[in-house]
Amino acid sequence: MPDTIYNRAAAIRPLNSQAMMRAEFRLDDLTKPKGSLGILEKIVIQLAGITGNIIPSIDNAGCVIFAADHGVS
């Protein structure tokens, strides 16, 4: 089966709430003030939910760009 955007979209699963909770506990346990990394902490928690790993790693990142000329801003 070719790798299309439809196949990628079909592979999307709900966030792993257990991994997100464990990642948040891990971040709070580090030697730093709680929440001091700001949005980076939220990103790590979301990536943990996506990957299911409390120390997430992104090996094959991608970007999809959509453009239109419909006059809405």
Backbone bond lengths (Angstrom), bond angles and torsions (degrees), N, CA, C in turn:
res aa  C-N    CA-C-N  psi(-1)  N-CA   C-N-CA  omega(-1)  CA-C   N-CA-C  phi
1 M - - - 1.454 - - 1.524 109.25 -
2 P 1.326 118.31 126.81 1.466 120.16 -179.52 1.526 111.49 -65.22
3 D 1.330 115.04 151.88 1.458 121.54 179.88 1.519 108.64 -84.02
4 T 1.327 116.17 98.54 1.463 121.60 -179.73 1.519 109.75 -115.57
5 I 1.309 116.00 169.26 1.464 120.27 177.53 1.527 110.42 -63.00
6 Y 1.331 117.42 -30.14 1.464 120.99 178.88 1.527 110.79 -68.00
7 N 1.326 116.44 -40.84 1.463 120.12 177.35 1.523 110.54 -66.08
8 R 1.322 116.49 -41.11 1.476 120.63 178.26 1.524 109.97 -62.56
9 A 1.337 117.04 -45.28 1.468 120.80 -178.99 1.532 110.85 -63.46
10 A 1.327 117.75 -38.08 1.463 121.24 179.64 1.522 111.78 -67.24
11 A 1.329 117.11 -23.06 1.466 121.13 -178.44 1.533 112.91 -84.52
12 I 1.327 118.20 -5.58 1.469 121.54 -178.55 1.526 109.68 -70.85
13 R 1.310 115.47 129.37 1.462 122.54 -179.54 1.526 109.69 -116.62
14 P 1.340 117.90 162.68 1.471 120.04 175.65 1.529 110.53 -62.04
15 L 1.345 115.79 155.45 1.461 120.82 178.47 1.529 110.10 -63.84
16 N 1.321 115.59 144.30 1.463 122.35 177.75 1.530 107.86 -82.73
17 S 1.333 117.23 99.30 1.465 121.17 -174.97 1.521 112.12 -65.57
18 Q 1.330 117.21 -32.16 1.477 120.41 178.37 1.528 110.06 -64.73
19 A 1.318 117.61 -45.23 1.464 121.33 178.89 1.524 110.59 -64.46
20 M 1.326 117.31 -37.40 1.464 120.84 179.17 1.531 110.56 -64.82
21 M 1.326 116.23 -43.35 1.456 120.24 179.44 1.529 110.85 -64.54
22 R 1.322 116.74 -43.53 1.470 120.84 179.40 1.530 111.34 -65.28
23 A 1.337 117.17 -38.22 1.468 120.82 178.28 1.527 110.19 -65.61
24 E 1.340 117.05 -40.17 1.462 119.90 178.97 1.530 110.75 -65.31
25 F 1.327 117.28 -42.86 1.468 120.21 176.90 1.523 110.77 -61.36
26 R 1.340 115.99 -40.21 1.463 119.81 179.28 1.528 111.00 -63.77
27 L 1.332 116.83 -44.94 1.467 120.59 178.86 1.529 111.29 -61.29
28 D 1.341 116.04 -40.85 1.465 120.09 -179.44 1.524 112.01 -69.66
29 D 1.328 116.83 -22.07 1.465 121.65 -178.45 1.538 112.62 -86.39
30 L 1.334 117.14 -11.08 1.464 120.44 179.87 1.531 110.55 -70.14
31 T 1.316 115.85 158.72 1.471 120.80 -179.47 1.525 109.77 -78.86
32 K 1.327 114.69 79.59 1.460 123.12 178.99 1.516 106.41 -165.73
33 P 1.313 117.98 157.13 1.465 119.18 175.12 1.529 110.73 -63.56
34 K 1.334 116.60 140.53 1.453 121.74 -179.62 1.528 110.28 -58.11
35 G 1.332 117.13 127.52 1.455 122.40 178.60 1.515 115.59 78.10
36 S 1.322 117.43 7.63 1.472 120.09 -174.59 1.530 113.61 -70.32
37 L 1.307 118.50 -16.33 1.463 120.60 179.04 1.524 112.22 -91.79
38 G 1.332 115.65 2.51 1.457 120.92 174.92 1.511 114.15 58.66
39 I 1.321 115.55 -131.28 1.463 121.16 -174.78 1.536 112.38 -63.71
40 L 1.321 117.48 -24.75 1.466 119.40 178.48 1.523 111.27 -60.27
41 E 1.332 117.03 -35.80 1.465 120.07 177.82 1.529 110.43 -65.73
42 K 1.330 117.27 -40.23 1.462 120.44 178.09 1.527 111.12 -64.58
43 I 1.331 116.11 -37.88 1.463 120.50 178.75 1.526 110.29 -65.30
44 V 1.329 117.15 -44.23 1.468 120.78 179.75 1.526 110.13 -62.00
45 I 1.335 116.96 -41.92 1.466 120.56 -179.96 1.530 110.54 -64.30
46 Q 1.339 116.95 -42.11 1.458 119.90 178.46 1.533 110.93 -66.56
47 L 1.326 117.58 -41.39 1.470 120.41 177.41 1.525 111.10 -62.92
48 A 1.328 116.70 -35.44 1.469 119.74 176.01 1.525 109.75 -62.72
49 G 1.325 116.61 -40.63 1.460 120.23 177.35 1.515 112.88 -65.51
50 I 1.317 116.64 -35.59 1.469 120.98 179.83 1.525 111.03 -72.61
51 T 1.339 116.54 -45.43 1.470 120.64 -174.71 1.517 113.59 -88.74
52 G 1.353 117.49 -21.72 1.455 120.69 -175.80 1.511 112.43 79.25
53 N 1.327 117.04 10.70 1.464 122.45 -177.13 1.532 107.96 -119.12
54 I 1.356 117.66 129.89 1.465 119.53 -176.68 1.523 112.78 -72.06
55 I 1.315 117.89 -16.56 1.461 122.48 171.69 1.525 105.78 -119.65
56 P 1.337 116.89 80.94 1.466 120.47 -172.15 1.520 113.38 -69.42
57 S 1.316 114.20 151.88 1.455 122.12 177.30 1.526 108.17 -134.87
58 I 1.309 116.71 138.81 1.464 120.71 178.29 1.522 107.44 -114.99
59 D 1.324 115.89 111.96 1.457 120.26 -177.85 1.529 111.94 -97.20
60 N 1.305 117.56 -41.67 1.466 121.50 -175.97 1.521 109.78 -121.44
61 A 1.305 116.54 75.34 1.468 120.77 -179.95 1.518 110.15 -77.47
62 G 1.301 115.92 152.22 1.454 120.61 177.93 1.506 110.05 -143.01
63 C 1.307 116.01 169.29 1.454 121.06 -179.31 1.523 107.91 -141.91
64 V 1.322 115.76 134.97 1.454 121.29 175.92 1.516 107.21 -116.00
65 I 1.317 116.78 128.43 1.459 121.73 -178.76 1.525 108.27 -114.97
66 F 1.339 114.83 129.19 1.465 120.98 177.50 1.523 107.67 -113.56
67 A 1.292 116.43 141.47 1.463 120.86 177.93 1.524 109.44 -138.86
68 A 1.316 114.80 149.52 1.458 119.50 178.16 1.519 109.20 -153.61
69 D 1.301 115.78 160.97 1.464 121.39 176.81 1.516 107.37 -124.69
70 H 1.345 115.50 71.86 1.454 119.73 -176.93 1.530 112.60 -112.78
71 G 1.335 117.57 4.19 1.445 121.06 175.22 1.506 115.63 77.70
72 V 1.327 118.24 5.32 1.464 121.31 178.55 1.514 108.28 -97.04
73 S 1.333 116.93 132.51 1.459 118.32 178.38 1.514 110.01 -124.29
